[in-house]
Amino acid sequence: MPHRGQYHNELLLRGQYTATFQQRVPIPYAMWRPWDNIGVPIHYFGPSILSVGPRRAAPIICYEQLLVAPILISMKHNPEVIVSIANDYWTKGTYIAEIQQSAIEAWSRLFWIPVVSATNK
């Protein structure tokens, strides 16, 4: 159960299949604050694959797209697709969204796995 001031950054799937998936590595300081009880807790070793019907998907949420560990841990579980999710409304006027998209496309090419992206700009 979250402490007061904590919240979870989650991917919610609704439809024929319903599931939730927590972001494993939130942005340090801005979201994850290991020294206090506010913000998003880290789930570094949380689930790395999500079943969407018969498919195995590797959700890579926002900041995780730029990190090596989350993608490598996910690839260990043989996903069929990478699902890239980002909430980049706050990055207007920066190259952050483009850098994230470039990184996830590189991961897709490296592992020969298709990627589906959804970004809130």
Buried (B, 14 or more C-beta within 10 A) or exposed (E): EEEEEBEEBBBEBEEEEEBEBBBBBBBEEEBBBEEEEEBBBBBEEBBBBBEBEEEBBBBBBBBBBBEEEBBEBBBEEEBEBBBBBBEBEEBEEEEBBEEBBEBBBEBBEEBEBEBEBEBEE
